[in-house]
Amino acid sequence: MKCNSDAGHKELACVTTRLNLLQGTRMNIFLRKVRVALTPRSWPLKTRLTNGAIVFGRNRPGYGGRGVYVFRDGLEPELEHLEEFLPPGGVFLDVGGNTGIFTVKAAQFFRSHGGGVVVTYEPLPEMLAELDHNVAANGFDNVRLRSFCLGAQPGTAEFWFNFNRPASSSLVSRDPQAAHRSMLVLRLDDVYPLEQLGRLDYVKIDVEGAEVQVLAGAVETLRKFRPVIQLEIGICDAALNLPEYSAYQAPGGPNKLCIPNENSRSKTALRLGWRKIS
C-alpha cells in the first residue's frame, strides 16, 4: 500500500488502515495458537498458503505442521516472498523438504506460470509420507521426491533424530540422547545430472547444521548454474565459496539468501529491505 504524503488526511487514513491490518494479523495468529492448543494431537493441521497451495502437517512440536499453520507464509521471510525470486519455467531445489511448505508454494507458482519443476530431497520416511500426501492433495505433477541425504561424499552415514523431532534431524548430532539410523548419502554433483533438467534457478538448503556438507558435494552444480541459494544459518553459518555472489538477510530471518551479482533479483532483496551481509 502506498501512502500519499501530499495529503495529510490520506496519510492518516493509510496509517490507520495499516494499524488495523496489523492488529487483525495479531488477533488471527492468537486465535490460530488457541486452535492448535485445542486440536487433538492426532489430528492434522491444514494450512492454505497465499498462492492457494495446501499444506497438511501433524499437530505435534517439531513435525512441521504448527508453525506454518499459525504464521502462514509469514513463518519465514523467504517463504513469504519466494515467488518474487522464482522465474516462470524454472527449477527449484528443496534440500530438507520436511512437510513441504517451500515445495508446494514453488510448485503452485510454476503451475500458475507456464511450467517449472521442483525437486525435493527428504530422507526421513515419515516426513516423505507427509510430503507425498501434500503433493497429492494439491494435484501436482511437477514435483519430484527423492529420499536420501545430500552430503560431501557418497556412502552411508548416521542420521540423528535430534531432540526426537523430525524437523531437527540431521547428519550432524546435536543431542547426546538422539537415536540414529544409517542413511544413504549422495553428492548433488552426482545426482542432479540424472534429473536432465538443464537449469537450476533456486536452491533452498535447510538441513539442521549439515549445510556445509551439502555445499561441499554441490560445487560443480552450483558453479555451472549459479542459482539463488537459500541457506539456514541458525545452527551453522556455512560459507558459500563461489565467486561473484552477495548474501542478504531479512530482518529477523533465520536464513541468508545468496544471489549471483549478475542476477537482477539482488534488487528485489534490497527493495524488500533485506540487509546485504557479504
TIBALUM-661823 format. One line per field, with one value per residue (C-alpha): x, y, z; residue number from 1. Coordinates in steps of 0.001 Angstrom, whole numbers. Example, Ala and Ser with C-alpha at 12.3 -4.5 7.8 and 13.67 -1.06 7.14 Angstrom:
<rs>
x <- (12300_13670)
y <- (-4500_-1060)
z <- (7800_7140)
i <- (1_2)
</rs>
This chain:
<rs>
x <- (0_1388_683_81_2442_937_-2403_-2410_-5815_-4968_-1719_-3564_-6119_-3312_-1550_-4835_-5501_-2056_-2540_-5890_-4330_-1522_-3961_-6063_-2996_-2005_-5508_-5557_-2219_-3507_-6685_-4719_-2484_-5615_-6832_-3545_-3781_-7346_-6892_-6139_-2524_-3654_-5441_-3605_-3492_-4466_-2941_-3658_-785_-1349_-969_-3532_-1214_-2333_-117_-1104_1088_918_-167_2986_6096_8922_6774_6419_2672_2233_4469_3047_-496_-47_2053_1118_3565_4953_6696_9882_10517_11922_8707_6562_8440_9500_7573_9454_12676_11360_11309_8453_9573_12369_13727_13505_15583_14352_17075_15482_11862_10147_6357_6998_5952_8568_7964_4228_4496_7099_5127_1953_3836_5205_1813_302_3088_3521_5598_8619_9912_10518_12991_12769_15165_13769_15474_13056_10364_7855_8272_8459_4992_3747_5366_3841_411_780_1873_-1123_-3532_-2555_-2666_899_2600_5680_7294_9988_10553_13934_14576_18251_20689_22846_26364_30046_30882_28822_28350_26430_26282_24426_21329_20456_16941_17925_15565_13171_11863_11926_12479_15736_17039_20351_23647_25013_24448_23299_21645_23651_20463_19417_18522_20060_19925_22107_21213_22393_24361_24963_26509_24315_27024_26447_22646_21496_22670_20392_17361_18182_16661_19273_18829_18690_17290_16813_18263_16906_19096_17800_19455_19953_23682_24757_24675_28475_28348_25655_27596_30813_29107_27435_30302_30226_26435_26315_29187_27526_24014_24671_21261_19928_20882_18956_20933_19617_22137_20631_22876_25838_26547_28057_30337_29454_32774_31552_32751_30594_27820_26315_24396_21283_19342_15787_15286_14916_15091_16705_18339_20689_19927_22964_22376_24757_25835_24608_21136_18632_16895_19514_17482_14416_16176_17177_13672_12293_14630_16892_20397_23435_25731_28540)
y <- (0_3420_6417_9851_12149_15251_14887_14690_13107_10407_9654_9374_7054_4945_4642_3761_1051_-416_-471_-2186_-4790_-5366_-5766_-8132_-10208_-10441_-11497_-14165_-15521_-15628_-17446_-19983_-20653_-21346_-23678_-25581_-25946_-27260_-29580_-33238_-34187_-36971_-34542_-32949_-29182_-27834_-24592_-22728_-20510_-17166_-18592_-21326_-24249_-26527_-27979_-30666_-31233_-33037_-31155_-32041_-29953_-30498_-32077_-29038_-28504_-26000_-23126_-22730_-23135_-20293_-17892_-18960_-17623_-15243_-18149_-17167_-14068_-16248_-18280_-15153_-13643_-16839_-16158_-12888_-14865_-17627_-17385_-18969_-22295_-22564_-25311_-25139_-27489_-28119_-29774_-30792_-30753_-31638_-31317_-29359_-25766_-24426_-27321_-26757_-22975_-23226_-25957_-23865_-20876_-22936_-24465_-20989_-19524_-21846_-24648_-25441_-28301_-28838_-31480_-32189_-34208_-35604_-38677_-39401_-41906_-40366_-36884_-38177_-39659_-36237_-34637_-37146_-36539_-32777_-33159_-35400_-33102_-30262_-32407_-31504_-33335_-31101_-32320_-34989_-36502_-38058_-39957_-39832_-37386_-34965_-34615_-34165_-37755_-40724_-43566_-44136_-42048_-41916_-39749_-38333_-37767_-34736_-33924_-36567_-34066_-34743_-31056_-31213_-34451_-34215_-35762_-33621_-34870_-32107_-34289_-36851_-38846_-38897_-42141_-42672_-44833_-45403_-43324_-43284_-40125_-38882_-35754_-33280_-33141_-36847_-36998_-33703_-34528_-37592_-35257_-33984_-30573_-28319_-25453_-24690_-21402_-21597_-23935_-23946_-25812_-26363_-29466_-28588_-27877_-30075_-27229_-27296_-30948_-30329_-27417_-29444_-32027_-29454_-27243_-28210_-27917_-24532_-23185_-24346_-22983_-20150_-20340_-18243_-20185_-20015_-21253_-21749_-20138_-20635_-23588_-23181_-20216_-22068_-20083_-20073_-20279_-19190_-16090_-13014_-13840_-11467_-12543_-10872_-11408_-10385_-8637_-11364_-14082_-17496_-17702_-15905_-15577_-15766_-14177_-14045_-10467_-10663_-11714_-8842_-10378_-8781_-5619_-7458_-8290_-4665_-3442_-5705_-4091_-7109_-6300_-7100_-9050_-10048)
z <- (0_-976_1223_-315_1592_-57_1685_5457_5790_3271_5074_8386_6805_5348_8714_10413_7831_8377_12142_11746_9461_11957_14824_12731_11885_15537_16519_13792_15000_18569_17515_15491_18504_20531_17792_17878_21650_21469_18489_19335_18674_16349_14012_11086_10685_7263_6007_2790_1636_-63_-3572_-2891_-2150_691_3417_5905_8943_12258_15345_17235_18004_15537_12824_10569_10887_13688_12631_9139_10475_12959_10885_7336_4703_7319_9043_7193_5052_2278_2188_2183_-770_-2533_-5733_-6231_-6654_-8942_-12737_-14711_-16129_-13592_-11355_-7570_-5414_-1861_230_3513_2437_5743_5194_2010_2655_224_-2171_-2542_-2772_-5542_-7335_-7222_-8644_-11531_-12243_-12445_-14573_-17502_-16041_-13940_-11790_-8077_-6894_-3168_-1015_2247_3761_6630_5562_7989_6543_2983_3504_4659_1627_-750_790_325_-3287_-3984_-2102_-4436_-7560_-8520_-11369_-11342_-8097_-7888_-4447_-3599_-365_567_2131_201_1503_744_-205_-1435_1014_4221_7383_10674_10613_14036_15413_17456_20347_18988_16435_12680_11950_13952_12423_10626_9625_12478_16023_18418_21050_23059_23657_19999_18280_14867_11781_8749_5678_2095_1262_-2277_-3736_-5587_-8254_-8910_-8785_-10292_-13832_-13680_-13476_-17005_-16377_-17971_-15499_-11791_-10513_-6760_-4119_-569_1945_5474_6907_10568_10613_7681_5145_4836_3781_1161_-339_-447_-2653_-4894_-6047_-9731_-9998_-8301_-10407_-13599_-12994_-10488_-8796_-5953_-2802_467_3476_7008_9374_12837_13670_11315_9056_6104_3826_140_-1665_-5077_-6930_-7507_-5046_-2483_624_2016_5221_6037_9394_11998_9369_10008_6569_4258_569_-1695_-5104_-8079_-8689_-12277_-11148_-11040_-8021_-5806_-6390_-5118_-1855_-1368_-2241_474_2982_3379_4572_2453_4764_2379)
i <- (1_2_3_4_5_6_7_8_9_10_11_12_13_14_15_16_17_18_19_20_21_22_23_24_25_26_27_28_29_30_31_32_33_34_35_36_37_38_39_40_41_42_43_44_45_46_47_48_49_50_51_52_53_54_55_56_57_58_59_60_61_62_63_64_65_66_67_68_69_70_71_72_73_74_75_76_77_78_79_80_81_82_83_84_85_86_87_88_89_90_91_92_93_94_95_96_97_98_99_100_101_102_103_104_105_106_107_108_109_110_111_112_113_114_115_116_117_118_119_120_121_122_123_124_125_126_127_128_129_130_131_132_133_134_135_136_137_138_139_140_141_142_143_144_145_146_147_148_149_150_151_152_153_154_155_156_157_158_159_160_161_162_163_164_165_166_167_168_169_170_171_172_173_174_175_176_177_178_179_180_181_182_183_184_185_186_187_188_189_190_191_192_193_194_195_196_197_198_199_200_201_202_203_204_205_206_207_208_209_210_211_212_213_214_215_216_217_218_219_220_221_222_223_224_225_226_227_228_229_230_231_232_233_234_235_236_237_238_239_240_241_242_243_244_245_246_247_248_249_250_251_252_253_254_255_256_257_258_259_260_261_262_263_264_265_266_267_268_269_270_271_272_273_274_275_276_277_278)
</rs>
